[in-house]
Amino acid sequence: MYTVRSVGILSTAKVAGTLYGALALLVVPGGIIGILVGLAKRDFTTLGLSVLMVVAPLLYAGLGFLVGAITAWIYNLVAGRIGGIEIELGETSQRSPSTIQLNLK
């Protein structure tokens, strides 16, 4: 059994920011379709939505980075006091696509 005693704050923040930014990109195609439909109907209130489609992924990425950093910092505080998350690692006889390799130093 291994224990995750601490996590890197910056690395966690970068991963969280990237994931949240990528997830926000999933709503962009739907927003673009909404913009085009609005413009086809001569409804120019969709211009605000077009700005949101550009800003949302950046906002989500920035907030994901911030929340990831705060969460990692809090995890490190809690893990230092009560212990970290215990994980069990096992050897596999062959590599499969679902195998995750950890480089433990």
C-alpha positions in Angstrom: 0.0 0.0 0.0 1.3 3.5 -0.9 0.1 6.8 0.5 -0.2 10.0 -1.5 1.3 12.4 1.1 1.2 15.5 -1.1 0.5 16.6 -4.6 2.3 19.3 -6.6 0.2 22.5 -6.5 1.4 23.9 -9.8 1.1 20.6 -11.7 -2.3 19.9 -10.2 -3.4 23.5 -11.2 -2.1 23.1 -14.7 -4.0 19.8 -15.2 -7.2 21.1 -13.7 -7.0 24.3 -15.8 -6.4 22.3 -19.0 -9.3 19.9 -18.2 -11.8 22.6 -17.4 -10.8 24.6 -20.5 -11.2 21.5 -22.7 -14.5 20.7 -21.2 -15.7 24.3 -21.8 -14.8 23.8 -25.5 -17.5 21.2 -25.7 -20.2 23.9 -25.5 -18.7 26.0 -28.2 -20.2 24.2 -31.2 -23.7 24.4 -29.7 -23.1 28.1 -29.0 -22.0 28.7 -32.6 -25.1 26.9 -33.9 -27.2 29.2 -31.7 -25.4 32.3 -33.0 -25.9 31.3 -36.6 -29.6 30.5 -36.0 -30.0 33.9 -34.3 -28.3 35.8 -37.0 -30.4 34.0 -39.7 -33.5 35.2 -37.9 -32.0 38.8 -37.8 -31.8 38.5 -34.0 -28.6 40.5 -33.1 -28.8 39.8 -29.4 -26.8 36.6 -30.1 -23.7 38.8 -30.5 -23.3 38.6 -26.7 -23.4 34.9 -26.9 -20.6 34.9 -29.5 -18.4 36.9 -27.0 -19.3 34.3 -24.4 -18.2 31.5 -26.7 -14.8 33.0 -26.8 -14.5 34.0 -23.2 -16.0 30.9 -21.6 -13.2 28.4 -22.3 -10.6 31.0 -21.1 -12.7 31.7 -18.0 -13.2 28.0 -17.2 -9.5 27.3 -17.7 -8.5 30.2 -15.5 -11.0 29.2 -12.8 -10.0 25.6 -13.1 -6.4 26.5 -12.6 -7.2 28.5 -9.5 -9.6 25.9 -8.0 -7.0 23.2 -8.8 -4.3 25.0 -7.0 -6.5 25.7 -4.0 -7.7 22.1 -3.8 -4.1 20.8 -4.0 -3.0 23.2 -1.3 -5.9 22.1 1.0 -5.2 18.4 0.2 -1.6 18.9 1.3 -2.7 20.5 4.5 -5.2 17.7 5.3 -2.9 14.9 4.2 -0.2 16.3 6.5 -2.5 16.1 9.5 -4.6 13.0 9.0 -2.7 11.1 6.3 -3.0 10.9 2.6 -5.1 8.8 0.3 -3.9 5.1 0.3 -3.6 3.4 -3.1 -2.6 -0.1 -3.9 -0.4 -0.7 -7.0 -0.1 -4.0 -8.7 1.9 -5.6 -11.4 0.3 -6.7 -14.6 1.5 -9.5 -16.8 0.8 -7.7 -20.0 0.2 -4.2 -21.0 -3.4 -3.3 -21.7 -4.9 0.1 -22.8 -6.4 0.6 -19.4 -3.0 0.1 -17.6 -1.7 3.2 -15.8 2.0 3.4 -15.0 3.3 5.5 -12.2 6.9 6.5 -11.9 7.6 6.4 -8.1 10.9 7.9 -7.1 
